[in-house]
């Protein structure tokens, strides 16, 4: 039997209401995080990009894509200060996420909760360009679900002008919204196999280095996970990696119900993107290879999206099995603890947080 979302979950708000809410969200996010000062391992790198880039420099002579080049040049045209770059990039991230949320307003509380607690917000303060590209790709999925190939390609190409790795989503148009696995058992087995074999598989990864080296992904990157559970030499399992595995298994076990409940919202496409990231997570952990971790980051980014669907679904239906809310409640608390741990360790130079006016 097909289970559909409640009417309130499918409801679209008016354009005027959406614009007002989006404007407030974008403004708050841009001001709070955009006015940061020397927060994030890549902060100084982006500040240098802004300082030394202008129209006198050819776009072929900069180490980043043409879209980001033009963004800097336009800001410099108005003689805006360095912090304007971080204001605008934060605003761009939130603008595309709030555009996606217009179809998913019922997800908003959990969406923002997991955006922060899965640490994607901290990652976004480091990999600024790829964070923008991810937010554009998230919005592009709505075009995929509408079967609007032209709009989808335009959005993916737009994302690629900020970070070239976004181009990998072009072929995904044809397969992302397909049923890859009908059995939870096979999904769980494949994920467990990935974890058990990851240490060996990582050695094969480096055979692909010549192919990946042209992806323009070799800039300095301070990964948030390094501070949380990546050791100097990866061996065995760490508490952080186990927590991610358990979290992903919960989503997998709930996936048939989520696919039925949110079929009209295209949950399957988001789930498939998430599952790719889940399978490659242990390989990223053991390989600790920058280029590969950047490529997989897009898919790992969908973890907070599927968690939002899961919690919204569980807490919006009548209680039949108390353990469902118990397990998902543990995830909520666990991710909050993970965020606190990141802040306490100053992971990826996210703390102490300071503003430009301090």
Steps between C-alpha positions, in 0.01 A plus 500: 500500500630844409543723803486869413597801706238694689340789312688747717826340392422540131367854533680778316502840663432810296784666314472806721521298821786291366692808391461662844612188687785439257619860528511477879682164490754614243566826684547337841726227365708742293544750783580249775739279302598739224644752744736242648868585526774240462255220572561188295824355372448642153404850613835660424521327164170651389598837644815486286295404195294813553797726564702398195224445240356771277424569134868553422558130557381255238252233617744243363764615746304435820475164683121498506206487262372786287176547691687565821741725312214719376343507845822641646545746216147635534545553874835669438336723240306660786811514718336283765711371791624143530222388732249572222619183326400289801171686537406436138614136493301423817197674349534293182510174695191582700312645202511170311418298811197713579393474134509120544305528824200659330380150415604365838399753764400224740866394505640840594557444876679169449667620182682779679560290811686232306668752273677622812538179698631286214770770484426598143478860616856481633622332184335778298714760677807326360410370156308813406481441125396138527240588765340742252512235229333248731214737581444558127503125434251443781263744332574339162349173625158666485553547125602136471179393675299727269671329205622840384830412338581853380449663840696221668794538262501878538518467879773236488702710258450801726632298794799391291599864444552516877655154538573281199433176686125572478512374140483143631129559559425525127475123439319455832194661344425169330550265796458684829122461517500127427442208736851360550428258782167347600649310793621661821700186569718550193547866580612420853731224378660729240552774757653257752722357227616853417602554861676165530688533172568874501854473634593273211296681236671828580823364353323453167384860515843635432509319167237757398718798590590586139130512411403706802789741480326701231200576717647828630443394859849522647484819702565500874210354694458471877245222534273519802520124540875514558436669833220269603604147422771484235826378651844556354500135399154356443450147622197326646183683586466821695199612709415768246505260207286251691249774579473589131455133412220455754332819382514387137367154588199657671424698182542190284266293717239777485545561127210288362254688721658835417490427126130417522411792724694760301466352151329815375793708624761285327663365815656216299735737317627654823535157655705365208738796522531442875566128453791566265655715770431241770681227305803717429524649851734231640721514191536876542582438866781254433638659184508852647548625144393857431378466143288194569351646819399810303321293237313296760408808704204580274345163576581515870328836499167329436523324836345798677219512242392136548531535877262795476245287317544220753444713811215698345327176405549323832390792716199594286322164512306340788716294736462131421849377575661709778842362410489692171494832679747367752757408234456818301508699824840347574617618157383853579692504828802330343533754222463784749785350700704471182457871434600582857810285466598677178463840661687397816791374292495801273470262207606653169574824687127554559554620856548735666258680270572867441356777285663767287388775738662347808 
